[in-house]
Amino acid sequence: MNEIDLIEKIRKLATKGPQIAVGIGDDCAVFRPKPKQDLLFKTDPMIEDIHFTRDLAPEIVGHRALARNLSDLAAMGGDPEFCLVSLALPAHLMNNKLGEKWDEEWIGKFYRGLMALAKKTGTALAGGHLAKADKLFCDVIVCGSVPRGKALLRSGAKPGDALYVSGRLGKSWESRFTPRLELGRSLRGRATSCIDISDGLSLDLFRLCRASKVAAEVDRVPIVRGASLDRALHGGEDYELLFTMPERLQAPKGTTRIGTIVRGKHGAVRFQGEPLEARGHDHFRR
C-alpha cells in the first residue's frame, strides 16, 4: 500500500462534521464557525519512549492521542469540533526490510482507537499528515468551541473558593480514559477557574494558583485503589479536572472537594498543613 492508498483508507474511516466544508483530500480543511462562537485550539503530541512504549496496543495509543487533547478542551468548558492527526512511523512498523509498505494492521488499529473516541465525542477528523521518522510520533491538533466569552480559565480563582477534583488520582499511564467534556460544559458560568490534571496535582494546582494570584490549602486527595499518595500528588496522566467554585454553589455530582483557595504567596500550596512542592511531570526539569 502506498501513501495515497493509505490516506484514502483513513479518509473512509473519518467522520465529517457539519461545520467541515472541506475535509481530507485537499491541501487544507475548511471549517465554518457559527456566529458568537469562540474557537479553542490545542496540540499535545505523543512520542515513543516518552509518552508510551512500543508494546502498548495501537488502539490505546490512538485513543490517548486524541483523549489527551480533548481533556484540555474539557478544562476550558469546550465542545469538540474537529481534529488534525499527524503520524510519523519508524522502520519497525514497515512490512519488510526495504520499507516498501506500512504495517497496515498497526495503522488501522491506531485509527480505529482514535476514531472510536472521535465518534463518541463528536470530533470530526478533518485532515493531518503521514511521514517517516526514527521513532513513532503522533501530533493531534484539536479545535473546540465555546459560547463567546464563556471559556473557563486558570486565572479566576478567588480566596474563599472551594477546590474540587473530578475523580480519583494515581491512574495507570497506559490505559484509556474518558475526557471530562460534559463536566467542563456544566462548569461554564459556575467555576471560577479550571485546569486539567495532566502533569500531576501538585504542579497543575501550582499553575492554577499562580495564574489566579492566590494560594491553596489541600486537605485530602481521592486516590485510585492500589496507587500511592506520592503518585496521586505528583504522577500525572490523570486527566481529571481541577476547578474552583464559590463556597455558596453546589458542586457537580461525582466531584470531590479537596481544599480551599486562600490568600498567600502566588502559587503556594499546602497539603495537610505542610508545604507541597510542585514536582509533577516536567520535560525540561533535570
C-alpha contacts under 8 A as a table, 3 or more apart, distances in Angstrom:
res1	aa1	res2	aa2	distance
1	M	5	D	5.97
1	M	6	L	6.53
1	M	101	K	5.67
1	M	102	W	6.95
2	N	5	D	5.41
2	N	6	L	6.21
2	N	100	E	7.92
2	N	101	K	6.70
2	N	102	W	7.85
3	E	6	L	4.98
3	E	7	I	6.12
3	E	130	L	7.85
4	I	7	I	5.24
4	I	8	E	6.30
5	D	8	E	5.11
5	D	9	K	6.25
6	L	9	K	5.05
6	L	10	I	6.32
7	I	10	I	5.05
7	I	11	R	6.07
8	E	11	R	4.93
8	E	12	K	6.38
9	K	12	K	5.33
9	K	13	L	6.66
10	I	13	L	5.10
10	I	14	A	6.31
10	I	111	Y	7.48
11	R	14	A	5.15
11	R	24	I	6.04
11	R	25	G	7.80
12	K	15	T	7.98
13	L	111	Y	7.76
13	L	112	R	7.70
13	L	115	M	7.37
14	A	115	M	6.99
14	A	124	A	7.01
14	A	125	L	5.39
14	A	126	A	7.61
15	T	119	K	7.32
15	T	124	A	5.28
15	T	125	L	6.00
16	K	20	I	6.28
16	K	23	G	6.94
16	K	124	A	5.29
16	K	125	L	6.69
16	K	126	A	6.89
17	G	20	I	5.33
17	G	81	E	7.31
17	G	82	F	7.31
17	G	122	G	7.67
17	G	123	T	7.32
17	G	124	A	5.10
18	P	21	A	7.58
19	Q	31	F	5.63
19	Q	32	R	5.24
19	Q	33	P	6.73
19	Q	81	E	7.98
20	I	23	G	6.25
20	I	29	A	7.26
20	I	30	V	5.81
20	I	31	F	4.67
20	I	32	R	6.54
20	I	124	A	7.98
20	I	126	A	7.25
21	A	29	A	7.60
21	A	30	V	5.26
21	A	31	F	5.84
21	A	32	R	6.85
22	V	26	D	7.47
22	V	28	C	7.76
22	V	29	A	5.20
22	V	30	V	4.78
22	V	31	F	7.25
22	V	126	A	7.90
23	G	26	D	7.02
23	G	28	C	7.50
23	G	29	A	4.82
23	G	30	V	6.65
23	G	125	L	7.86
23	G	126	A	4.75
23	G	127	G	6.25
24	I	28	C	7.88
24	I	29	A	6.74
24	I	126	A	5.63
24	I	127	G	4.83
24	I	128	G	7.92
25	G	127	G	7.82
26	D	29	A	6.92
28	C	127	G	7.55
29	A	126	A	5.97
29	A	127	G	6.47
33	P	37	Q	6.96
33	P	39	L	8.00
34	K	37	Q	5.80
36	K	147	P	6.32
36	K	148	R	5.29
37	Q	145	S	6.36
37	Q	146	V	5.90
37	Q	147	P	4.90
37	Q	148	R	4.83
38	D	145	S	5.51
38	D	146	V	5.37
38	D	147	P	6.04
38	D	148	R	4.90
38	D	149	G	7.11
39	L	143	C	6.71
39	L	144	G	5.67
39	L	145	S	4.41
39	L	146	V	6.61
40	L	73	L	7.19
40	L	78	G	7.31
40	L	142	V	7.99
40	L	143	C	5.45
40	L	144	G	4.75
40	L	145	S	5.49
40	L	146	V	7.59
41	F	141	I	7.11
41	F	142	V	5.73
41	F	143	C	4.63
41	F	144	G	6.40
42	K	69	N	6.31
42	K	72	D	7.29
42	K	73	L	7.63
42	K	141	I	5.61
42	K	142	V	5.37
42	K	143	C	6.70
43	T	69	N	6.41
43	T	139	D	6.91
43	T	140	V	5.67
43	T	141	I	4.37
43	T	142	V	6.45
44	D	65	A	7.86
44	D	68	R	6.98
44	D	69	N	6.00
44	D	139	D	6.43
44	D	140	V	6.32
44	D	141	I	7.16
45	P	65	A	7.16
45	P	137	F	7.32
45	P	138	C	5.62
45	P	139	D	4.13
45	P	140	V	6.12
46	M	50	I	7.59
46	M	51	H	5.56
46	M	52	F	7.42
46	M	65	A	6.34
46	M	137	F	5.97
46	M	138	C	5.17
46	M	139	D	6.30
47	I	50	I	5.51
47	I	51	H	5.50
47	I	52	F	6.89
47	I	135	K	7.50
47	I	136	L	6.28
47	I	137	F	4.75
47	I	138	C	6.50
48	E	51	H	6.07
48	E	52	F	5.37
48	E	53	T	5.67
48	E	54	R	6.72
48	E	135	K	6.08
48	E	136	L	5.33
48	E	137	F	6.31
49	D	52	F	5.42
49	D	53	T	4.98
49	D	54	R	7.36
50	I	53	T	7.51
52	F	56	L	6.81
52	F	61	V	7.58
52	F	174	E	7.19
53	T	56	L	5.75
56	L	60	I	7.00
56	L	61	V	6.87
56	L	174	E	7.27
57	A	60	I	5.43
57	A	61	V	6.48
58	P	61	V	4.88
58	P	62	G	6.11
58	P	106	W	6.13
58	P	107	I	7.56
58	P	109	K	5.66
58	P	110	F	4.60
58	P	113	G	7.38
59	E	62	G	5.19
59	E	63	H	6.14
59	E	109	K	5.11
59	E	110	F	4.65
59	E	111	Y	7.22
59	E	112	R	6.49
59	E	113	G	4.09
59	E	114	L	7.04
60	I	63	H	4.94
60	I	64	R	5.98
60	I	110	F	7.40
60	I	113	G	6.22
60	I	174	E	7.61
60	I	175	S	6.65
60	I	176	R	6.19
61	V	64	R	5.31
61	V	65	A	5.98
61	V	110	F	6.46
61	V	113	G	7.53
61	V	114	L	8.00
62	G	65	A	5.15
62	G	66	L	6.68
62	G	109	K	7.88
62	G	110	F	4.61
62	G	111	Y	6.01
62	G	112	R	7.49
62	G	113	G	4.99
62	G	114	L	4.37
63	H	66	L	5.65
63	H	67	A	5.99
63	H	110	F	7.69
63	H	113	G	4.90
63	H	114	L	4.41
63	H	115	M	7.77
63	H	116	A	7.65
63	H	117	L	6.34
63	H	176	R	6.63
64	R	67	A	4.76
64	R	68	R	5.77
64	R	114	L	7.63
64	R	175	S	7.90
64	R	176	R	6.35
64	R	177	F	7.53
65	A	68	R	5.88
65	A	69	N	7.22
65	A	114	L	7.27
65	A	138	C	7.09
65	A	139	D	7.53
65	A	140	V	6.56
66	L	69	N	5.51
66	L	70	L	6.33
66	L	114	L	6.25
66	L	117	L	7.60
66	L	118	A	7.67
66	L	140	V	6.41
67	A	70	L	4.96
67	A	71	S	6.09
67	A	117	L	7.50
67	A	177	F	7.26
67	A	178	T	7.11
67	A	179	P	6.00
68	R	71	S	5.31
68	R	72	D	6.99
68	R	179	P	7.58
68	R	239	Y	7.24
69	N	72	D	5.34
69	N	73	L	6.72
69	N	140	V	7.33
69	N	141	I	7.40
69	N	142	V	6.51
70	L	73	L	4.94
70	L	74	A	6.20
70	L	80	P	7.18
70	L	142	V	7.29
70	L	179	P	5.99
70	L	181	L	7.44
71	S	74	A	4.96
71	S	75	A	6.35
71	S	179	P	4.74
71	S	180	R	6.34
71	S	181	L	7.07
71	S	196	D	6.50
71	S	239	Y	6.17
71	S	240	E	7.75
72	D	75	A	5.02
72	D	76	M	6.60
72	D	195	I	7.56
72	D	196	D	6.11
73	L	76	M	5.19
73	L	77	G	6.36
73	L	78	G	5.00
73	L	79	D	7.07
73	L	80	P	7.14
73	L	144	G	6.50
73	L	181	L	7.22
74	A	77	G	4.97
74	A	78	G	5.52
74	A	79	D	7.57
74	A	179	P	6.78
74	A	180	R	5.60
74	A	181	L	4.36
74	A	182	E	7.49
74	A	183	L	7.38
74	A	184	G	4.72
74	A	185	R	7.11
74	A	196	D	7.76
74	A	241	L	7.84
75	A	78	G	7.49
75	A	152	L	6.79
75	A	153	L	7.97
75	A	180	R	7.86
75	A	181	L	7.81
75	A	184	G	5.75
75	A	194	C	5.68
75	A	195	I	5.11
75	A	196	D	5.41
75	A	241	L	6.24
76	M	151	A	5.26
76	M	152	L	4.38
76	M	153	L	6.29
76	M	184	G	6.71
76	M	194	C	7.00
76	M	195	I	7.53
77	G	146	V	6.85
77	G	150	K	7.87
77	G	151	A	5.85
77	G	152	L	5.71
77	G	181	L	7.06
77	G	183	L	7.86
77	G	184	G	4.21
77	G	185	R	4.45
77	G	186	S	7.50
77	G	187	L	6.71
77	G	188	R	5.96
78	G	144	G	5.67
78	G	145	S	5.24
78	G	146	V	5.10
78	G	151	A	7.07
78	G	181	L	7.12
78	G	184	G	6.94
78	G	185	R	6.29
79	D	144	G	5.20
79	D	145	S	5.25
79	D	146	V	6.43
79	D	181	L	7.18
79	D	185	R	7.52
80	P	121	T	7.04
80	P	122	G	6.49
80	P	123	T	5.38
80	P	142	V	7.40
80	P	143	C	6.29
80	P	144	G	4.21
80	P	145	S	6.58
81	E	122	G	6.97
81	E	123	T	5.22
81	E	124	A	6.29
81	E	142	V	7.54
81	E	143	C	5.53
81	E	144	G	4.86
81	E	145	S	6.86
82	F	123	T	4.82
82	F	124	A	4.28
82	F	125	L	5.70
82	F	126	A	6.15
82	F	142	V	5.85
82	F	143	C	5.38
82	F	144	G	7.03
83	C	123	T	6.60
83	C	124	A	6.12
83	C	125	L	5.10
83	C	126	A	5.97
83	C	127	G	7.32
83	C	140	V	6.67
83	C	141	I	5.43
83	C	142	V	4.22
83	C	143	C	6.12
84	L	125	L	6.16
84	L	126	A	5.79
84	L	127	G	4.91
84	L	128	G	4.69
84	L	140	V	5.65
84	L	141	I	5.06
84	L	142	V	6.44
85	V	125	L	7.62
85	V	127	G	6.43
85	V	128	G	4.41
85	V	129	H	6.53
85	V	138	C	7.18
85	V	139	D	5.95
85	V	140	V	4.58
85	V	141	I	6.53
86	S	128	G	4.83
86	S	129	H	4.38
86	S	130	L	5.85
86	S	131	A	8.00
86	S	138	C	5.69
86	S	139	D	5.09
86	S	140	V	6.29
87	L	128	G	7.90
87	L	129	H	6.24
87	L	130	L	5.06
87	L	131	A	6.38
87	L	136	L	7.58
87	L	137	F	5.91
87	L	138	C	4.58
87	L	139	D	6.55
88	A	130	L	5.76
88	A	131	A	4.48
88	A	132	K	4.90
88	A	133	A	5.58
88	A	135	K	7.60
88	A	136	L	5.65
88	A	137	F	5.03
88	A	138	C	6.32
89	L	93	L	6.56
89	L	130	L	7.88
89	L	131	A	6.35
89	L	132	K	4.82
89	L	133	A	5.65
89	L	134	D	7.64
89	L	135	K	6.62
89	L	136	L	4.85
89	L	137	F	6.74
90	P	93	L	5.88
90	P	94	M	7.53
90	P	132	K	5.70
90	P	133	A	5.00
90	P	134	D	5.12
90	P	135	K	5.07
90	P	136	L	5.55
91	A	94	M	5.37
91	A	99	G	6.82
91	A	132	K	7.70
91	A	133	A	7.76
91	A	134	D	7.25
93	L	102	W	6.37
93	L	103	D	5.30
93	L	106	W	7.52
94	M	97	K	7.27
94	M	99	G	5.42
94	M	100	E	7.34
94	M	101	K	5.74
94	M	102	W	4.65
94	M	103	D	5.06
95	N	99	G	6.73
95	N	100	E	7.36
95	N	101	K	5.47
95	N	102	W	5.86
95	N	103	D	5.24
96	N	99	G	5.50
96	N	100	E	6.81
96	N	101	K	7.01
99	G	102	W	7.33
101	K	104	E	7.98
102	W	107	I	7.89
103	D	106	W	5.65
103	D	107	I	6.49
104	E	107	I	5.20
104	E	108	G	5.85
105	E	108	G	5.12
105	E	109	K	6.17
106	W	109	K	5.26
106	W	110	F	6.13
107	I	110	F	5.03
107	I	111	Y	6.25
108	G	111	Y	5.34
108	G	112	R	6.07
109	K	112	R	5.00
109	K	113	G	6.11
110	F	113	G	5.31
110	F	114	L	6.32
111	Y	114	L	4.93
111	Y	115	M	5.80
112	R	115	M	5.06
112	R	116	A	5.96
113	G	116	A	5.37
113	G	117	L	6.86
114	L	117	L	5.58
114	L	118	A	6.22
115	M	118	A	4.62
115	M	119	K	5.92
115	M	125	L	7.89
116	A	119	K	5.44
116	A	120	K	6.26
117	L	120	K	4.97
117	L	121	T	6.10
118	A	121	T	5.32
118	A	122	G	5.82
118	A	123	T	4.60
118	A	124	A	6.51
118	A	125	L	7.50
119	K	122	G	5.11
119	K	123	T	6.17
119	K	124	A	7.47
120	K	123	T	7.83
133	A	136	L	6.71
133	A	137	F	7.61
146	V	149	G	7.74
146	V	150	K	6.22
146	V	151	A	6.03
147	P	150	K	5.53
147	P	151	A	7.50
148	R	151	A	7.62
150	K	188	R	6.30
150	K	189	G	6.95
151	A	188	R	7.04
152	L	187	L	7.93
152	L	188	R	6.50
152	L	191	A	7.43
152	L	192	T	7.48
152	L	193	S	6.08
152	L	194	C	6.11
153	L	156	G	6.56
153	L	192	T	7.71
153	L	193	S	5.24
153	L	194	C	5.82
153	L	195	I	7.46
154	R	157	A	7.42
154	R	193	S	4.76
154	R	194	C	5.20
154	R	195	I	6.02
154	R	207	R	7.81
154	R	208	L	5.08
154	R	209	C	7.86
154	R	211	A	5.97
154	R	212	S	6.52
155	S	192	T	7.97
155	S	193	S	6.01
155	S	208	L	6.63
155	S	209	C	7.68
155	S	210	R	7.99
155	S	211	A	4.70
155	S	212	S	3.96
155	S	213	K	7.62
156	G	192	T	4.90
156	G	193	S	4.88
156	G	212	S	5.45
157	A	161	D	6.71
157	A	192	T	5.18
157	A	193	S	5.24
157	A	208	L	7.98
157	A	209	C	7.43
157	A	212	S	5.42
157	A	214	V	7.31
157	A	244	T	6.18
157	A	245	M	7.73
157	A	261	I	7.21
158	K	161	D	5.66
158	K	192	T	7.52
158	K	212	S	7.35
158	K	214	V	7.01
158	K	261	I	6.52
158	K	262	V	7.53
159	P	214	V	6.84
159	P	215	A	7.98
159	P	260	T	7.76
159	P	261	I	4.90
159	P	262	V	4.38
159	P	263	R	5.65
160	G	246	P	7.12
160	G	247	E	6.84
160	G	260	T	6.32
160	G	261	I	5.45
160	G	262	V	5.98
161	D	244	T	5.89
161	D	245	M	5.31
161	D	246	P	4.59
161	D	247	E	5.48
161	D	260	T	5.89
161	D	261	I	5.27
161	D	262	V	7.85
162	A	244	T	5.47
162	A	245	M	5.39
162	A	246	P	6.10
162	A	247	E	5.49
162	A	257	R	6.94
162	A	259	G	6.21
162	A	260	T	4.64
162	A	261	I	6.29
163	L	242	L	7.38
163	L	243	F	5.94
163	L	244	T	4.62
163	L	245	M	6.80
163	L	257	R	5.69
163	L	258	I	5.78
163	L	259	G	4.97
163	L	260	T	5.13
163	L	261	I	6.58
164	Y	242	L	5.78
164	Y	243	F	5.37
164	Y	244	T	6.10
164	Y	245	M	7.99
164	Y	255	T	6.51
164	Y	256	T	5.36
164	Y	257	R	4.25
164	Y	258	I	5.51
164	Y	259	G	7.08
165	V	168	R	7.89
165	V	240	E	6.75
165	V	241	L	5.66
165	V	242	L	4.58
165	V	243	F	6.46
165	V	255	T	5.79
165	V	256	T	5.41
165	V	257	R	6.51
165	V	258	I	6.93
166	S	240	E	5.52
166	S	241	L	5.27
166	S	242	L	6.67
166	S	254	G	6.79
166	S	255	T	4.45
166	S	256	T	6.35
167	G	222	P	7.11
167	G	240	E	6.05
167	G	241	L	7.85
167	G	254	G	7.37
167	G	255	T	6.23
167	G	256	T	7.07
168	R	171	K	7.71
168	R	221	V	7.72
168	R	222	P	4.78
168	R	223	I	4.82
168	R	224	V	5.23
168	R	240	E	7.95
169	L	221	V	7.54
169	L	222	P	6.17
169	L	223	I	4.83
169	L	224	V	5.59
169	L	231	R	7.89
169	L	232	A	4.81
169	L	233	L	7.68
169	L	238	D	5.92
169	L	240	E	7.79
170	G	223	I	6.07
170	G	224	V	5.62
170	G	227	A	5.44
170	G	228	S	7.13
170	G	229	L	7.82
170	G	231	R	5.24
170	G	232	A	4.10
170	G	233	L	7.68
170	G	235	G	6.53
170	G	236	G	7.39
170	G	238	D	6.48
171	K	224	V	6.29
171	K	227	A	7.32
171	K	232	A	7.85
171	K	237	E	7.12
171	K	238	D	5.68
172	S	175	S	6.09
172	S	237	E	7.72
172	S	238	D	7.98
173	W	237	E	5.84
173	W	238	D	7.81
177	F	239	Y	7.80
179	P	239	Y	6.90
179	P	240	E	7.60
180	R	183	L	5.40
180	R	184	G	6.17
180	R	240	E	6.89
180	R	241	L	7.04
181	L	184	G	5.07
181	L	185	R	6.30
182	E	185	R	5.25
182	E	186	S	6.32
183	L	186	S	5.04
183	L	187	L	6.37
183	L	252	P	7.72
184	G	187	L	5.22
184	G	188	R	6.94
184	G	241	L	7.84
185	R	188	R	5.61
186	S	190	R	7.88
187	L	190	R	5.09
187	L	191	A	5.23
188	R	191	A	6.41
189	G	192	T	7.88
190	R	245	M	6.54
190	R	249	L	7.83
191	A	194	C	7.03
191	A	243	F	6.54
191	A	244	T	5.55
191	A	245	M	4.66
191	A	246	P	7.53
192	T	243	F	7.47
192	T	244	T	5.54
192	T	245	M	5.47
192	T	246	P	7.35
193	S	208	L	7.59
193	S	243	F	5.54
193	S	244	T	5.40
193	S	245	M	7.51
194	C	208	L	7.43
194	C	241	L	6.82
194	C	242	L	5.69
194	C	243	F	4.18
194	C	244	T	6.58
195	I	204	D	7.16
195	I	208	L	6.82
195	I	241	L	5.90
195	I	242	L	5.39
195	I	243	F	6.43
196	D	204	D	7.55
196	D	239	Y	5.72
196	D	240	E	5.62
196	D	241	L	4.46
196	D	242	L	5.85
197	I	200	G	5.78
197	I	201	L	5.93
197	I	204	D	6.01
197	I	236	G	6.63
197	I	237	E	7.03
197	I	238	D	5.84
197	I	239	Y	4.94
197	I	240	E	5.36
197	I	241	L	6.08
197	I	242	L	6.54
198	S	204	D	7.52
198	S	236	G	5.04
198	S	237	E	4.65
198	S	238	D	5.75
198	S	239	Y	5.17
198	S	240	E	7.72
199	D	203	L	6.47
199	D	204	D	6.42
199	D	234	H	7.40
199	D	235	G	6.91
199	D	236	G	4.06
199	D	237	E	6.14
199	D	280	G	5.30
199	D	281	H	4.77
199	D	282	D	7.32
200	G	203	L	5.54
200	G	204	D	6.05
200	G	232	A	7.32
200	G	233	L	6.01
200	G	234	H	4.40
200	G	235	G	5.09
200	G	236	G	3.65
200	G	237	E	7.02
200	G	238	D	7.42
200	G	279	R	7.77
200	G	280	G	4.62
200	G	281	H	6.50
201	L	204	D	5.28
201	L	205	L	5.73
201	L	232	A	7.16
201	L	233	L	5.10
201	L	234	H	5.90
201	L	235	G	7.87
201	L	236	G	6.99
201	L	280	G	7.21
202	S	205	L	5.46
202	S	206	F	6.21
202	S	233	L	5.59
202	S	234	H	5.72
202	S	269	V	7.88
202	S	276	L	6.87
202	S	277	E	6.70
202	S	278	A	4.73
202	S	279	R	6.44
202	S	280	G	6.20
203	L	206	F	5.06
203	L	207	R	6.33
203	L	234	H	7.22
203	L	277	E	7.94
203	L	278	A	4.38
203	L	279	R	5.85
203	L	280	G	5.04
203	L	281	H	7.70
204	D	207	R	4.97
204	D	208	L	6.26
204	D	278	A	7.97
204	D	280	G	7.83
205	L	208	L	5.01
205	L	209	C	6.06
205	L	242	L	7.58
205	L	267	G	7.75
205	L	269	V	7.69
206	F	209	C	5.18
206	F	210	R	6.03
206	F	267	G	4.73
206	F	268	A	6.65
206	F	269	V	6.74
206	F	278	A	6.34
207	R	210	R	5.21
207	R	211	A	6.07
207	R	267	G	6.65
208	L	211	A	5.21
208	L	212	S	6.16
208	L	267	G	7.42
209	C	212	S	5.05
209	C	213	K	5.78
209	C	214	V	5.03
209	C	215	A	5.57
209	C	216	A	7.02
209	C	266	H	6.17
209	C	267	G	4.54
209	C	268	A	7.28
210	R	213	K	4.87
210	R	214	V	6.32
210	R	215	A	7.63
210	R	266	H	4.87
210	R	267	G	4.15
210	R	268	A	7.89
211	A	214	V	7.97
211	A	267	G	7.85
212	S	266	H	7.74
213	K	265	K	7.75
213	K	266	H	4.69
213	K	267	G	6.90
214	V	261	I	6.87
214	V	262	V	6.26
214	V	263	R	5.46
214	V	264	G	5.97
214	V	265	K	6.66
214	V	266	H	4.79
214	V	267	G	6.23
214	V	268	A	7.61
215	A	261	I	5.94
215	A	262	V	5.17
215	A	263	R	5.59
215	A	264	G	5.09
215	A	265	K	6.02
215	A	266	H	5.52
215	A	267	G	5.31
215	A	268	A	4.83
215	A	269	V	5.78
216	A	259	G	7.20
216	A	260	T	5.82
216	A	261	I	4.45
216	A	262	V	5.33
216	A	263	R	7.80
216	A	267	G	7.68
216	A	268	A	6.49
216	A	269	V	4.80
216	A	270	R	6.39
217	E	259	G	5.46
217	E	260	T	5.37
217	E	261	I	6.38
217	E	262	V	6.91
217	E	269	V	5.91
217	E	270	R	4.94
217	E	271	F	6.12
217	E	272	Q	7.44
217	E	273	G	7.47
218	V	221	V	7.85
218	V	258	I	5.62
218	V	259	G	4.22
218	V	260	T	6.63
218	V	269	V	7.30
218	V	270	R	6.00
218	V	271	F	4.69
218	V	272	Q	6.15
219	D	258	I	5.64
219	D	259	G	5.28
219	D	271	F	6.00
219	D	272	Q	5.04
219	D	273	G	7.99
220	R	258	I	5.13
220	R	259	G	7.14
220	R	271	F	7.66
220	R	272	Q	7.31
221	V	232	A	7.47
221	V	233	L	7.79
221	V	258	I	6.04
222	P	256	T	7.53
223	I	227	A	6.53
223	I	228	S	7.59
223	I	229	L	7.08
223	I	232	A	6.13
224	V	227	A	5.58
224	V	232	A	7.92
227	A	231	R	6.41
227	A	232	A	6.93
228	S	231	R	5.18
228	S	232	A	6.34
229	L	232	A	5.02
229	L	233	L	6.12
230	D	233	L	5.18
230	D	234	H	5.91
230	D	235	G	7.13
231	R	234	H	5.35
231	R	235	G	4.39
231	R	236	G	7.66
232	A	235	G	5.90
232	A	236	G	7.60
233	L	236	G	7.96
233	L	280	G	7.76
234	H	278	A	7.71
234	H	279	R	6.05
234	H	280	G	4.42
234	H	281	H	7.34
235	G	280	G	6.01
235	G	281	H	6.93
236	G	239	Y	7.89
236	G	280	G	6.36
236	G	281	H	6.36
244	T	261	I	7.88
245	M	249	L	6.75
245	M	251	A	7.60
246	P	249	L	5.73
247	E	250	Q	7.84
251	A	255	T	6.88
252	P	255	T	6.04
264	G	268	A	6.92
265	K	268	A	5.44
268	A	275	P	7.61
268	A	276	L	7.85
269	V	275	P	6.02
269	V	276	L	5.50
269	V	277	E	7.64
270	R	273	G	5.57
270	R	274	E	5.07
270	R	275	P	4.28
270	R	276	L	5.13
271	F	274	E	5.26
271	F	275	P	6.20
271	F	276	L	5.72
279	R	282	D	7.83
282	D	285	R	5.41
